[in-house]
Amino acid sequence: MSKMASLCLNSLPLPPSSQSQPKKLVETSLFSSVSYNSTNGLVKGGGESLKPIVISGNPPTYVSAPGRRIVAVGDLHGDLEQTRCALEMAGVLSNDGQDLWVGGETVLVQLGDILDRGEDEIAILSLLRSLDIQAKSQGGAVFQVNGNHETMNVEGDFRYVDPGSFDECSDFLEYSDEYQDDWEEAFVNWIGVSSRWKENQKSTQNYWGPWNIVKTKGSDCQINSYEARR
């Protein structure tokens, strides 16, 4: 079972300024469910003022969301089932299997280590991207930061990669061909079809059963049966 941690904060204070390298604070885009008032900032339907979300870095190294609930979740490690469980417990994901954002103006921060140890890495990334799109329409947001396992993968260290994640990558690339140049749409929609692709792949593997197909010279193909591993 993947290790997970969640933390709920009301808001984050501004970090101390650095003279050598001051932070750049960037306001996120304003959302369709709220209106902007130049005097009071973001104003919700009831007239209550809501300050904008402020971030620094890409991926973000600092997030401030005054007046909003902040939830932090880490170490998902390719476990889609446990990811959904954690997000449901945090109150930001629907429990009906539809993968809907129910967090309203909540800000979700994923603390990295999505990669390694599990076989649903892209599916989790797709889920978070889909939730971010939904959250922004309600005044919330989803942010991701890199953990040490993301850094390890970028550096070519695949010691902790689950073999199933290579299969998922192959499946996603084949699936994305259907979208031609619209990679973003393919990525967002992957969470809705990844389970079916995984089951189809397992069915194909089971179909061949105890047969081992080995390519030989030219176009010939030699098929050898072997005893299934116990």
Secondary structure, 3 states (H helix, E strand, C coil): CCCCEEEEECCCCCCCCCCCCCCCCEECCCCCCCEEECCCEEECCCCCEECCCEEECCCCCEEECCCCCEEEEECCCCCHHHHHHHHHHCCCECCCCCCCECCCCCEEEECCCCCCCCCCHHHHHHHHHHHHHHHHCCCCEEEECCCHHHHHHHCCCCCCCCHHHHHHHHHHHHHHHHHCCCHHHHHHHHHHHHHHHHHHHHHHHHHHCCEEEEECCCCCEEEEECCCCC
